[in-house]
Amino acid sequence: MNVQHLVTMANQIGSFFETMPDRPQAMSDFANHLKRNWEPRMRRELLQHIEQQGGSDLNGLVLEALRLHGSMLK
């Protein structure tokens, strides 16, 4: 799958969760959303992108959530 498409989708989902007032809960909910709705392959590719490229193209909540909750998404 095209990693830029995954980045775009993650950022769009993250934009929704950024509106939540409780940031730690928003990050947890974001990670749970990916766990429930994305194929494992998609999650692995996005995490690999962060490891290799640093994730500068991801919004702040998305990057922080993936770093914090990445182990549950593998």
PQR file with spaces between the fields and no chain letter, atoms N, CA, C, O and H, PARSE charges and radii, in Angstrom:
ATOM       1  N    MET     1       0.841   -1.179    0.000 -0.4000 1.5000
ATOM       2  CA   MET     1       0.000    0.000    0.000 -0.0000 2.0000
ATOM       3  C    MET     1       0.888    1.245    0.000  0.5500 1.7000
ATOM       4  O    MET     1       1.989    1.219    0.549 -0.5500 1.4000
ATOM       5  N    ASN     2       0.432    2.296   -0.591 -0.4000 1.5000
ATOM       6  CA   ASN     2       1.162    3.565   -0.652 -0.0000 2.0000
ATOM       7  C    ASN     2       1.185    4.200    0.733  0.5500 1.7000
ATOM       8  O    ASN     2       0.138    4.513    1.300 -0.5500 1.4000
ATOM       9  H    ASN     2      -0.462    2.317   -1.038  0.4000 1.0000
ATOM      10  N    VAL     3       2.385    4.386    1.269 -0.4000 1.5000
ATOM      11  CA   VAL     3       2.515    4.911    2.627 -0.0000 2.0000
ATOM      12  C    VAL     3       1.988    6.344    2.730  0.5500 1.7000
ATOM      13  O    VAL     3       1.484    6.737    3.782 -0.5500 1.4000
ATOM      14  H    VAL     3       3.235    4.131    0.808  0.4000 1.0000
ATOM      15  N    GLN     4       2.095    7.117    1.673 -0.4000 1.5000
ATOM      16  CA   GLN     4       1.567    8.487    1.719 -0.0000 2.0000
ATOM      17  C    GLN     4       0.047    8.487    1.866  0.5500 1.7000
ATOM      18  O    GLN     4      -0.527    9.374    2.497 -0.5500 1.4000
ATOM      19  H    GLN     4       2.504    6.798    0.818  0.4000 1.0000
ATOM      20  N    HIS     5      -0.586    7.493    1.280 -0.4000 1.5000
ATOM      21  CA   HIS     5      -2.045    7.359    1.454 -0.0000 2.0000
ATOM      22  C    HIS     5      -2.364    7.022    2.914  0.5500 1.7000
ATOM      23  O    HIS     5      -3.324    7.551    3.475 -0.5500 1.4000
ATOM      24  H    HIS     5      -0.120    6.773    0.767  0.4000 1.0000
ATOM      25  N    LEU     6      -1.572    6.153    3.525 -0.4000 1.5000
ATOM      26  CA   LEU     6      -1.759    5.816    4.939 -0.0000 2.0000
ATOM      27  C    LEU     6      -1.546    7.042    5.819  0.5500 1.7000
ATOM      28  O    LEU     6      -2.293    7.263    6.772 -0.5500 1.4000
ATOM      29  H    LEU     6      -0.792    5.723    3.070  0.4000 1.0000
ATOM      30  N    VAL     7      -0.529    7.840    5.503 -0.4000 1.5000
ATOM      31  CA   VAL     7      -0.252    9.068    6.254 -0.0000 2.0000
ATOM      32  C    VAL     7      -1.446   10.016    6.150  0.5500 1.7000
ATOM      33  O    VAL     7      -1.882   10.584    7.151 -0.5500 1.4000
ATOM      34  H    VAL     7       0.079    7.661    4.729  0.4000 1.0000
ATOM      35  N    THR     8      -1.963   10.180    4.951 -0.4000 1.5000
ATOM      36  CA   THR     8      -3.118   11.065    4.744 -0.0000 2.0000
ATOM      37  C    THR     8      -4.317   10.588    5.549  0.5500 1.7000
ATOM      38  O    THR     8      -4.982   11.378    6.218 -0.5500 1.4000
ATOM      39  H    THR     8      -1.608    9.719    4.138  0.4000 1.0000
ATOM      40  N    MET     9      -4.587    9.290    5.479 -0.4000 1.5000
ATOM      41  CA   MET     9      -5.727    8.753    6.224 -0.0000 2.0000
ATOM      42  C    MET     9      -5.523    8.918    7.729  0.5500 1.7000
ATOM      43  O    MET     9      -6.449    9.310    8.438 -0.5500 1.4000
ATOM      44  H    MET     9      -4.047    8.648    4.935  0.4000 1.0000
ATOM      45  N    ALA    10      -4.322    8.621    8.221 -0.4000 1.5000
ATOM      46  CA   ALA    10      -4.039    8.755    9.651 -0.0000 2.0000
ATOM      47  C    ALA    10      -4.213   10.204   10.100  0.5500 1.7000
ATOM      48  O    ALA    10      -4.769   10.465   11.166 -0.5500 1.4000
ATOM      49  H    ALA    10      -3.569    8.302    7.645  0.4000 1.0000
ATOM      50  N    ASN    11      -3.737   11.144    9.284 -0.4000 1.5000
ATOM      51  CA   ASN    11      -3.880   12.559    9.634 -0.0000 2.0000
ATOM      52  C    ASN    11      -5.337   12.990    9.640  0.5500 1.7000
ATOM      53  O    ASN    11      -5.734   13.796   10.481 -0.5500 1.4000
ATOM      54  H    ASN    11      -3.285   10.931    8.417  0.4000 1.0000
ATOM      55  N    GLN    12      -6.136   12.475    8.727 -0.4000 1.5000
ATOM      56  CA   GLN    12      -7.560   12.812    8.708 -0.0000 2.0000
ATOM      57  C    GLN    12      -8.260   12.270    9.948  0.5500 1.7000
ATOM      58  O    GLN    12      -9.074   12.960   10.561 -0.5500 1.4000
ATOM      59  H    GLN    12      -5.813   11.820    8.043  0.4000 1.0000
ATOM      60  N    ILE    13      -7.943   11.049   10.310 -0.4000 1.5000
ATOM      61  CA   ILE    13      -8.519   10.462   11.518 -0.0000 2.0000
ATOM      62  C    ILE    13      -8.034   11.227   12.739  0.5500 1.7000
ATOM      63  O    ILE    13      -8.812   11.518   13.647 -0.5500 1.4000
ATOM      64  H    ILE    13      -7.281   10.489    9.813  0.4000 1.0000
ATOM      65  N    GLY    14      -6.752   11.548   12.758 -0.4000 1.5000
ATOM      66  CA   GLY    14      -6.182   12.299   13.870 -0.0000 2.0000
ATOM      67  C    GLY    14      -6.821   13.665   14.041  0.5500 1.7000
ATOM      68  O    GLY    14      -6.976   14.141   15.166 -0.5500 1.4000
ATOM      69  H    GLY    14      -6.120   11.312   12.020  0.4000 1.0000
ATOM      70  N    SER    15      -7.191   14.299   12.939 -0.4000 1.5000
ATOM      71  CA   SER    15      -7.853   15.606   13.019 -0.0000 2.0000
ATOM      72  C    SER    15      -9.157   15.515   13.799  0.5500 1.7000
ATOM      73  O    SER    15      -9.509   16.428   14.546 -0.5500 1.4000
ATOM      74  H    SER    15      -7.065   13.913   12.026  0.4000 1.0000
ATOM      75  N    PHE    16      -9.863   14.418   13.622 -0.4000 1.5000
ATOM      76  CA   PHE    16     -11.094   14.225   14.399 -0.0000 2.0000
ATOM      77  C    PHE    16     -10.769   14.103   15.888  0.5500 1.7000
ATOM      78  O    PHE    16     -11.395   14.761   16.720 -0.5500 1.4000
ATOM      79  H    PHE    16      -9.576   13.676   13.015  0.4000 1.0000
ATOM      80  N    PHE    17      -9.797   13.268   16.218 -0.4000 1.5000
ATOM      81  CA   PHE    17      -9.480   13.022   17.623 -0.0000 2.0000
ATOM      82  C    PHE    17      -8.827   14.234   18.285  0.5500 1.7000
ATOM      83  O    PHE    17      -8.880   14.360   19.509 -0.5500 1.4000
ATOM      84  H    PHE    17      -9.288   12.734   15.542  0.4000 1.0000
ATOM      85  N    GLU    18      -8.220   15.116   17.518 -0.4000 1.5000
ATOM      86  CA   GLU    18      -7.631   16.331   18.089 -0.0000 2.0000
ATOM      87  C    GLU    18      -8.676   17.253   18.702  0.5500 1.7000
ATOM      88  O    GLU    18      -8.342   18.099   19.532 -0.5500 1.4000
ATOM      89  H    GLU    18      -8.176   15.013   16.524  0.4000 1.0000
ATOM      90  N    THR    19      -9.917   17.104   18.311 -0.4000 1.5000
ATOM      91  CA   THR    19     -10.976   17.960   18.863 -0.0000 2.0000
ATOM      92  C    THR    19     -11.380   17.538   20.271  0.5500 1.7000
ATOM      93  O    THR    19     -12.101   18.267   20.952 -0.5500 1.4000
ATOM      94  H    THR    19     -10.188   16.417   17.637  0.4000 1.0000
ATOM      95  N    MET    20     -10.928   16.381   20.707 -0.4000 1.5000
ATOM      96  CA   MET    20     -11.284   15.905   22.044 -0.0000 2.0000
ATOM      97  C    MET    20     -10.507   16.708   23.090  0.5500 1.7000
ATOM      98  O    MET    20      -9.324   16.988   22.896 -0.5500 1.4000
ATOM      99  H    MET    20     -10.342   15.789   20.153  0.4000 1.0000
ATOM     100  N    PRO    21     -11.154   17.080   24.190 -0.5600 1.5000
ATOM     101  CA   PRO    21     -10.481   17.903   25.199  0.2800 2.0000
ATOM     102  C    PRO    21      -9.414   17.158   26.002  0.5500 1.7000
ATOM     103  O    PRO    21      -8.484   17.784   26.510 -0.5500 1.4000
ATOM     104  N    ASP    22      -9.529   15.850   26.125 -0.4000 1.5000
ATOM     105  CA   ASP    22      -8.594   15.041   26.902 -0.0000 2.0000
ATOM     106  C    ASP    22      -7.596   14.389   25.939  0.5500 1.7000
ATOM     107  O    ASP    22      -7.881   13.355   25.334 -0.5500 1.4000
ATOM     108  H    ASP    22     -10.284   15.341   25.712  0.4000 1.0000
ATOM     109  N    ARG    23      -6.412   15.018   25.810 -0.4000 1.5000
ATOM     110  CA   ARG    23      -5.427   14.541   24.827 -0.0000 2.0000
ATOM     111  C    ARG    23      -4.985   13.095   25.062  0.5500 1.7000
ATOM     112  O    ARG    23      -4.940   12.329   24.099 -0.5500 1.4000
ATOM     113  H    ARG    23      -6.180   15.857   26.301  0.4000 1.0000
ATOM     114  N    PRO    24      -4.657   12.683   26.286 -0.5600 1.5000
ATOM     115  CA   PRO    24      -4.287   11.273   26.467  0.2800 2.0000
ATOM     116  C    PRO    24      -5.397   10.310   26.030  0.5500 1.7000
ATOM     117  O    PRO    24      -5.117    9.272   25.430 -0.5500 1.4000
ATOM     118  N    GLN    25      -6.632   10.648   26.324 -0.4000 1.5000
ATOM     119  CA   GLN    25      -7.748    9.804   25.899 -0.0000 2.0000
ATOM     120  C    GLN    25      -7.882    9.819   24.376  0.5500 1.7000
ATOM     121  O    GLN    25      -8.175    8.794   23.760 -0.5500 1.4000
ATOM     122  H    GLN    25      -6.859   11.491   26.811  0.4000 1.0000
ATOM     123  N    ALA    26      -7.666   10.978   23.783 -0.4000 1.5000
ATOM     124  CA   ALA    26      -7.741   11.093   22.324 -0.0000 2.0000
ATOM     125  C    ALA    26      -6.683   10.215   21.657  0.5500 1.7000
ATOM     126  O    ALA    26      -6.963    9.555   20.657 -0.5500 1.4000
ATOM     127  H    ALA    26      -7.427   11.811   24.283  0.4000 1.0000
ATOM     128  N    MET    27      -5.481   10.207   22.203 -0.4000 1.5000
ATOM     129  CA   MET    27      -4.417    9.378   21.631 -0.0000 2.0000
ATOM     130  C    MET    27      -4.745    7.895   21.778  0.5500 1.7000
ATOM     131  O    MET    27      -4.516    7.110   20.857 -0.5500 1.4000
ATOM     132  H    MET    27      -5.254   10.744   23.016  0.4000 1.0000
ATOM     133  N    SER    28      -5.277    7.516   22.926 -0.4000 1.5000
ATOM     134  CA   SER    28      -5.684    6.130   23.138 -0.0000 2.0000
ATOM     135  C    SER    28      -6.816    5.742   22.185  0.5500 1.7000
ATOM     136  O    SER    28      -6.792    4.663   21.593 -0.5500 1.4000
ATOM     137  H    SER    28      -5.463    8.154   23.674  0.4000 1.0000
ATOM     138  N    ASP    29      -7.793    6.615   22.044 -0.4000 1.5000
ATOM     139  CA   ASP    29      -8.919    6.344   21.144 -0.0000 2.0000
ATOM     140  C    ASP    29      -8.462    6.256   19.689  0.5500 1.7000
ATOM     141  O    ASP    29      -8.955    5.424   18.928 -0.5500 1.4000
ATOM     142  H    ASP    29      -7.813    7.491   22.525  0.4000 1.0000
ATOM     143  N    PHE    30      -7.517    7.117   19.307 -0.4000 1.5000
ATOM     144  CA   PHE    30      -6.972    7.065   17.948 -0.0000 2.0000
ATOM     145  C    PHE    30      -6.322    5.703   17.695  0.5500 1.7000
ATOM     146  O    PHE    30      -6.590    5.058   16.681 -0.5500 1.4000
ATOM     147  H    PHE    30      -7.116    7.793   19.926  0.4000 1.0000
ATOM     148  N    ALA    31      -5.469    5.275   18.621 -0.4000 1.5000
ATOM     149  CA   ALA    31      -4.783    3.990   18.456 -0.0000 2.0000
ATOM     150  C    ALA    31      -5.789    2.841   18.416  0.5500 1.7000
ATOM     151  O    ALA    31      -5.650    1.920   17.611 -0.5500 1.4000
ATOM     152  H    ALA    31      -5.251    5.799   19.444  0.4000 1.0000
ATOM     153  N    ASN    32      -6.788    2.894   19.269 -0.4000 1.5000
ATOM     154  CA   ASN    32      -7.812    1.846   19.258 -0.0000 2.0000
ATOM     155  C    ASN    32      -8.600    1.841   17.953  0.5500 1.7000
ATOM     156  O    ASN    32      -8.988    0.782   17.461 -0.5500 1.4000
ATOM     157  H    ASN    32      -6.901    3.642   19.922  0.4000 1.0000
ATOM     158  N    HIS    33      -8.834    3.020   17.398 -0.4000 1.5000
ATOM     159  CA   HIS    33      -9.525    3.109   16.109 -0.0000 2.0000
ATOM     160  C    HIS    33      -8.713    2.383   15.025  0.5500 1.7000
ATOM     161  O    HIS    33      -9.263    1.602   14.247 -0.5500 1.4000
ATOM     162  H    HIS    33      -8.519    3.881   17.798  0.4000 1.0000
ATOM     163  N    LEU    34      -7.405    2.649   14.983 -0.4000 1.5000
ATOM     164  CA   LEU    34      -6.564    1.971   13.993 -0.0000 2.0000
ATOM     165  C    LEU    34      -6.547    0.466   14.234  0.5500 1.7000
ATOM     166  O    LEU    34      -6.603   -0.318   13.286 -0.5500 1.4000
ATOM     167  H    LEU    34      -6.958    3.283   15.615  0.4000 1.0000
ATOM     168  N    LYS    35      -6.470    0.065   15.488 -0.4000 1.5000
ATOM     169  CA   LYS    35      -6.441   -1.361   15.828 -0.0000 2.0000
ATOM     170  C    LYS    35      -7.711   -2.061   15.342  0.5500 1.7000
ATOM     171  O    LYS    35      -7.651   -3.174   14.821 -0.5500 1.4000
ATOM     172  H    LYS    35      -6.424    0.702   16.258  0.4000 1.0000
ATOM     173  N    ARG    36      -8.844   -1.410   15.513 -0.4000 1.5000
ATOM     174  CA   ARG    36     -10.128   -2.014   15.129 -0.0000 2.0000
ATOM     175  C    ARG    36     -10.404   -1.952   13.626  0.5500 1.7000
ATOM     176  O    ARG    36     -11.048   -2.850   13.083 -0.5500 1.4000
ATOM     177  H    ARG    36      -8.892   -0.505   15.936  0.4000 1.0000
ATOM     178  N    ASN    37      -9.928   -0.911   12.950 -0.4000 1.5000
ATOM     179  CA   ASN    37     -10.388   -0.645   11.583 -0.0000 2.0000
ATOM     180  C    ASN    37      -9.334   -0.799   10.488  0.5500 1.7000
ATOM     181  O    ASN    37      -9.683   -0.867    9.310 -0.5500 1.4000
ATOM     182  H    ASN    37      -9.405   -0.181   13.391  0.4000 1.0000
ATOM     183  N    TRP    38      -8.081   -0.853   10.847 -0.4000 1.5000
ATOM     184  CA   TRP    38      -7.034   -1.003    9.842 -0.0000 2.0000
ATOM     185  C    TRP    38      -6.500   -2.424    9.860  0.5500 1.7000
ATOM     186  O    TRP    38      -6.402   -3.052   10.914 -0.5500 1.4000
ATOM     187  H    TRP    38      -7.798   -0.798   11.804  0.4000 1.0000
ATOM     188  N    GLU    39      -6.155   -2.924    8.678 -0.4000 1.5000
ATOM     189  CA   GLU    39      -5.516   -4.230    8.582 -0.0000 2.0000
ATOM     190  C    GLU    39      -4.146   -4.159    9.263  0.5500 1.7000
ATOM     191  O    GLU    39      -3.512   -3.104    9.266 -0.5500 1.4000
ATOM     192  H    GLU    39      -6.234   -2.413    7.821  0.4000 1.0000
ATOM     193  N    PRO    40      -3.690   -5.269    9.836 -0.5600 1.5000
ATOM     194  CA   PRO    40      -2.358   -5.264   10.467  0.2800 2.0000
ATOM     195  C    PRO    40      -1.253   -4.780    9.528  0.5500 1.7000
ATOM     196  O    PRO    40      -0.326   -4.090    9.954 -0.5500 1.4000
ATOM     197  N    ARG    41      -1.354   -5.140    8.270 -0.4000 1.5000
ATOM     198  CA   ARG    41      -0.350   -4.717    7.283 -0.0000 2.0000
ATOM     199  C    ARG    41      -0.285   -3.198    7.183  0.5500 1.7000
ATOM     200  O    ARG    41       0.800   -2.625    7.093 -0.5500 1.4000
ATOM     201  H    ARG    41      -2.107   -5.701    7.924  0.4000 1.0000
ATOM     202  N    MET    42      -1.443   -2.549    7.198 -0.4000 1.5000
ATOM     203  CA   MET    42      -1.491   -1.087    7.104 -0.0000 2.0000
ATOM     204  C    MET    42      -0.839   -0.453    8.338  0.5500 1.7000
ATOM     205  O    MET    42      -0.072    0.504    8.223 -0.5500 1.4000
ATOM     206  H    MET    42      -2.325   -3.016    7.271  0.4000 1.0000
ATOM     207  N    ARG    43      -1.152   -0.994    9.506 -0.4000 1.5000
ATOM     208  CA   ARG    43      -0.569   -0.466   10.742 -0.0000 2.0000
ATOM     209  C    ARG    43       0.945   -0.649   10.752  0.5500 1.7000
ATOM     210  O    ARG    43       1.682    0.262   11.131 -0.5500 1.4000
ATOM     211  H    ARG    43      -1.775   -1.771    9.599  0.4000 1.0000
ATOM     212  N    ARG    44       1.408   -1.824   10.336 -0.4000 1.5000
ATOM     213  CA   ARG    44       2.857   -2.087   10.294 -0.0000 2.0000
ATOM     214  C    ARG    44       3.568   -1.135    9.343  0.5500 1.7000
ATOM     215  O    ARG    44       4.642   -0.625    9.662 -0.5500 1.4000
ATOM     216  H    ARG    44       0.809   -2.564   10.027  0.4000 1.0000
ATOM     217  N    GLU    45       2.982   -0.893    8.183 -0.4000 1.5000
ATOM     218  CA   GLU    45       3.604    0.005    7.210 -0.0000 2.0000
ATOM     219  C    GLU    45       3.702    1.422    7.747  0.5500 1.7000
ATOM     220  O    GLU    45       4.708    2.098    7.528 -0.5500 1.4000
ATOM     221  H    GLU    45       2.109   -1.307    7.923  0.4000 1.0000
ATOM     222  N    LEU    46       2.673    1.882    8.445 -0.4000 1.5000
ATOM     223  CA   LEU    46       2.712    3.227    9.011 -0.0000 2.0000
ATOM     224  C    LEU    46       3.766    3.318   10.115  0.5500 1.7000
ATOM     225  O    LEU    46       4.502    4.303   10.182 -0.5500 1.4000
ATOM     226  H    LEU    46       1.856    1.333    8.622  0.4000 1.0000
ATOM     227  N    LEU    47       3.848    2.310   10.974 -0.4000 1.5000
ATOM     228  CA   LEU    47       4.862    2.304   12.030 -0.0000 2.0000
ATOM     229  C    LEU    47       6.268    2.218   11.443  0.5500 1.7000
ATOM     230  O    LEU    47       7.191    2.858   11.946 -0.5500 1.4000
ATOM     231  H    LEU    47       3.251    1.510   10.919  0.4000 1.0000
ATOM     232  N    GLN    48       6.431    1.441   10.395 -0.4000 1.5000
ATOM     233  CA   GLN    48       7.730    1.344    9.722 -0.0000 2.0000
ATOM     234  C    GLN    48       8.119    2.688    9.111  0.5500 1.7000
ATOM     235  O    GLN    48       9.288    3.072    9.134 -0.5500 1.4000
ATOM     236  H    GLN    48       5.681    0.921    9.986  0.4000 1.0000
ATOM     237  N    HIS    49       7.150    3.388    8.575 -0.4000 1.5000
ATOM     238  CA   HIS    49       7.395    4.717    8.009 -0.0000 2.0000
ATOM     239  C    HIS    49       7.944    5.659    9.088  0.5500 1.7000
ATOM     240  O    HIS    49       8.863    6.437    8.830 -0.5500 1.4000
ATOM     241  H    HIS    49       6.200    3.077    8.556  0.4000 1.0000
ATOM     242  N    ILE    50       7.382    5.585   10.283 -0.4000 1.5000
ATOM     243  CA   ILE    50       7.862    6.432   11.378 -0.0000 2.0000
ATOM     244  C    ILE    50       9.297    6.062   11.741  0.5500 1.7000
ATOM     245  O    ILE    50      10.138    6.938   11.944 -0.5500 1.4000
ATOM     246  H    ILE    50       6.635    4.953   10.492  0.4000 1.0000
ATOM     247  N    GLU    51       9.569    4.773   11.821 -0.4000 1.5000
ATOM     248  CA   GLU    51      10.917    4.320   12.167 -0.0000 2.0000
ATOM     249  C    GLU    51      11.945    4.759   11.127  0.5500 1.7000
ATOM     250  O    GLU    51      13.056    5.153   11.482 -0.5500 1.4000
ATOM     251  H    GLU    51       8.885    4.061   11.657  0.4000 1.0000
ATOM     252  N    GLN    52      11.584    4.693    9.858 -0.4000 1.5000
ATOM     253  CA   GLN    52      12.535    4.988    8.781 -0.0000 2.0000
ATOM     254  C    GLN    52      12.602    6.466    8.427  0.5500 1.7000
ATOM     255  O    GLN    52      13.678    6.977    8.118 -0.5500 1.4000
ATOM     256  H    GLN    52      10.681    4.373    9.570  0.4000 1.0000
ATOM     257  N    GLN    53      11.460    7.165    8.467 -0.4000 1.5000
ATOM     258  CA   GLN    53      11.406    8.548    8.003 -0.0000 2.0000
ATOM     259  C    GLN    53      11.192    9.565    9.118  0.5500 1.7000
ATOM     260  O    GLN    53      11.321   10.768    8.892 -0.5500 1.4000
ATOM     261  H    GLN    53      10.586    6.750    8.718  0.4000 1.0000
ATOM     262  N    GLY    54      10.867    9.096   10.315 -0.4000 1.5000
ATOM     263  CA   GLY    54      10.676   10.003   11.434 -0.0000 2.0000
ATOM     264  C    GLY    54       9.255   10.487   11.638  0.5500 1.7000
ATOM     265  O    GLY    54       8.917   10.951   12.727 -0.5500 1.4000
ATOM     266  H    GLY    54      10.763    8.119   10.499  0.4000 1.0000
ATOM     267  N    GLY    55       8.419   10.391   10.626 -0.4000 1.5000
ATOM     268  CA   GLY    55       7.017   10.766   10.777 -0.0000 2.0000
ATOM     269  C    GLY    55       6.737   12.254   10.762  0.5500 1.7000
ATOM     270  O    GLY    55       5.707   12.689   11.277 -0.5500 1.4000
ATOM     271  H    GLY    55       8.694   10.013    9.741  0.4000 1.0000
ATOM     272  N    SER    56       7.630   13.048   10.185 -0.4000 1.5000
ATOM     273  CA   SER    56       7.424   14.503   10.166 -0.0000 2.0000
ATOM     274  C    SER    56       6.196   14.917    9.353  0.5500 1.7000
ATOM     275  O    SER    56       5.724   16.047    9.477 -0.5500 1.4000
ATOM     276  H    SER    56       8.467   12.695    9.767  0.4000 1.0000
ATOM     277  N    ASP    57       5.680   14.015    8.528 -0.4000 1.5000
ATOM     278  CA   ASP    57       4.494   14.313    7.730 -0.0000 2.0000
ATOM     279  C    ASP    57       3.193   13.951    8.456  0.5500 1.7000
ATOM     280  O    ASP    57       2.104   14.104    7.903 -0.5500 1.4000
ATOM     281  H    ASP    57       6.063   13.097    8.427  0.4000 1.0000
ATOM     282  N    LEU    58       3.315   13.475    9.685 -0.4000 1.5000
ATOM     283  CA   LEU    58       2.139   13.158   10.494 -0.0000 2.0000
ATOM     284  C    LEU    58       1.841   14.306   11.444  0.5500 1.7000
ATOM     285  O    LEU    58       2.756   14.984   11.912 -0.5500 1.4000
ATOM     286  H    LEU    58       4.200   13.350   10.134  0.4000 1.0000
ATOM     287  N    ASN    59       0.557   14.527   11.729 -0.4000 1.5000
ATOM     288  CA   ASN    59       0.245   15.593   12.677 -0.0000 2.0000
ATOM     289  C    ASN    59       0.678   15.171   14.076  0.5500 1.7000
ATOM     290  O    ASN    59       0.911   13.991   14.335 -0.5500 1.4000
ATOM     291  H    ASN    59      -0.186   13.977   11.349  0.4000 1.0000
ATOM     292  N    GLY    60       0.784   16.142   14.970 -0.4000 1.5000
ATOM     293  CA   GLY    60       1.361   15.907   16.286 -0.0000 2.0000
ATOM     294  C    GLY    60       0.671   14.829   17.096  0.5500 1.7000
ATOM     295  O    GLY    60       1.338   13.976   17.681 -0.5500 1.4000
ATOM     296  H    GLY    60       0.596   17.101   14.760  0.4000 1.0000
ATOM     297  N    LEU    61      -0.648   14.850   17.141 -0.4000 1.5000
ATOM     298  CA   LEU    61      -1.375   13.850   17.913 -0.0000 2.0000
ATOM     299  C    LEU    61      -1.145   12.454   17.348  0.5500 1.7000
ATOM     300  O    LEU    61      -0.949   11.501   18.103 -0.5500 1.4000
ATOM     301  H    LEU    61      -1.189   15.543   16.665  0.4000 1.0000
ATOM     302  N    VAL    62      -1.167   12.331   16.032 -0.4000 1.5000
ATOM     303  CA   VAL    62      -0.980   11.031   15.387 -0.0000 2.0000
ATOM     304  C    VAL    62       0.405   10.478   15.713  0.5500 1.7000
ATOM     305  O    VAL    62       0.540    9.326   16.125 -0.5500 1.4000
ATOM     306  H    VAL    62      -1.325   13.105   15.419  0.4000 1.0000
ATOM     307  N    LEU    63       1.413   11.292   15.530 -0.4000 1.5000
ATOM     308  CA   LEU    63       2.777   10.834   15.780 -0.0000 2.0000
ATOM     309  C    LEU    63       2.969   10.458   17.245  0.5500 1.7000
ATOM     310  O    LEU    63       3.552    9.417   17.549 -0.5500 1.4000
ATOM     311  H    LEU    63       1.303   12.228   15.196  0.4000 1.0000
ATOM     312  N    GLU    64       2.492   11.285   18.132 -0.4000 1.5000
ATOM     313  CA   GLU    64       2.618   11.004   19.564 -0.0000 2.0000
ATOM     314  C    GLU    64       1.854    9.733   19.941  0.5500 1.7000
ATOM     315  O    GLU    64       2.359    8.909   20.703 -0.5500 1.4000
ATOM     316  H    GLU    64       2.019   12.130   17.885  0.4000 1.0000
ATOM     317  N    ALA    65       0.652    9.575   19.415 -0.4000 1.5000
ATOM     318  CA   ALA    65      -0.155    8.385   19.710 -0.0000 2.0000
ATOM     319  C    ALA    65       0.512    7.120   19.193  0.5500 1.7000
ATOM     320  O    ALA    65       0.522    6.096   19.876 -0.5500 1.4000
ATOM     321  H    ALA    65       0.242   10.245   18.796  0.4000 1.0000
ATOM     322  N    LEU    66       1.067    7.188   17.989 -0.4000 1.5000
ATOM     323  CA   LEU    66       1.715    6.014   17.415 -0.0000 2.0000
ATOM     324  C    LEU    66       2.980    5.648   18.179  0.5500 1.7000
ATOM     325  O    LEU    66       3.289    4.467   18.339 -0.5500 1.4000
ATOM     326  H    LEU    66       1.059    8.020   17.434  0.4000 1.0000
ATOM     327  N    ARG    67       3.701    6.637   18.643 -0.4000 1.5000
ATOM     328  CA   ARG    67       4.892    6.345   19.447 -0.0000 2.0000
ATOM     329  C    ARG    67       4.515    5.771   20.806  0.5500 1.7000
ATOM     330  O    ARG    67       5.178    4.864   21.309 -0.5500 1.4000
ATOM     331  H    ARG    67       3.450    7.597   18.512  0.4000 1.0000
ATOM     332  N    LEU    68       3.457    6.300   21.393 -0.4000 1.5000
ATOM     333  CA   LEU    68       3.028    5.867   22.718 -0.0000 2.0000
ATOM     334  C    LEU    68       2.346    4.492   22.690  0.5500 1.7000
ATOM     335  O    LEU    68       2.570    3.662   23.572 -0.5500 1.4000
ATOM     336  H    LEU    68       2.919    7.037   20.984  0.4000 1.0000
ATOM     337  N    HIS    69       1.522    4.264   21.682 -0.4000 1.5000
ATOM     338  CA   HIS    69       0.709    3.046   21.624 -0.0000 2.0000
ATOM     339  C    HIS    69       1.111    2.107   20.485  0.5500 1.7000
ATOM     340  O    HIS    69       0.379    1.169   20.170 -0.5500 1.4000
ATOM     341  H    HIS    69       1.340    4.938   20.966  0.4000 1.0000
ATOM     342  N    GLY    70       2.254    2.351   19.872 -0.4000 1.5000
ATOM     343  CA   GLY    70       2.665    1.559   18.715 -0.0000 2.0000
ATOM     344  C    GLY    70       2.772    0.071   18.975  0.5500 1.7000
ATOM     345  O    GLY    70       2.478   -0.732   18.089 -0.5500 1.4000
ATOM     346  H    GLY    70       2.849    3.113   20.127  0.4000 1.0000
ATOM     347  N    SER    71       3.186   -0.313   20.172 -0.4000 1.5000
ATOM     348  CA   SER    71       3.363   -1.745   20.453 -0.0000 2.0000
ATOM     349  C    SER    71       2.042   -2.508   20.358  0.5500 1.7000
ATOM     350  O    SER    71       2.040   -3.684   19.994 -0.5500 1.4000
ATOM     351  H    SER    71       3.425    0.339   20.891  0.4000 1.0000
ATOM     352  N    MET    72       0.925   -1.866   20.677 -0.4000 1.5000
ATOM     353  CA   MET    72      -0.365   -2.555   20.583 -0.0000 2.0000
ATOM     354  C    MET    72      -0.861   -2.674   19.143  0.5500 1.7000
ATOM     355  O    MET    72      -1.799   -3.419   18.860 -0.5500 1.4000
ATOM     356  H    MET    72       0.927   -0.910   20.974  0.4000 1.0000
ATOM     357  N    LEU    73      -0.219   -1.927   18.233 -0.4000 1.5000
ATOM     358  CA   LEU    73      -0.675   -1.913   16.842 -0.0000 2.0000
ATOM     359  C    LEU    73       0.096   -2.878   15.949  0.5500 1.7000
ATOM     360  O    LEU    73      -0.264   -3.064   14.787 -0.5500 1.4000
ATOM     361  H    LEU    73       0.543   -1.321   18.463  0.4000 1.0000
ATOM     362  N    LYS    74       1.141   -3.487   16.473 -0.4000 1.5000
ATOM     363  CA   LYS    74       1.961   -4.399   15.649 -0.0000 2.0000
ATOM     364  C    LYS    74       1.291   -5.723   15.448  0.5500 1.7000
ATOM     365  O    LYS    74       1.843   -6.599   14.782 -0.5500 1.4000
ATOM     366  H    LYS    74       1.434   -3.336   17.417  0.4000 1.0000
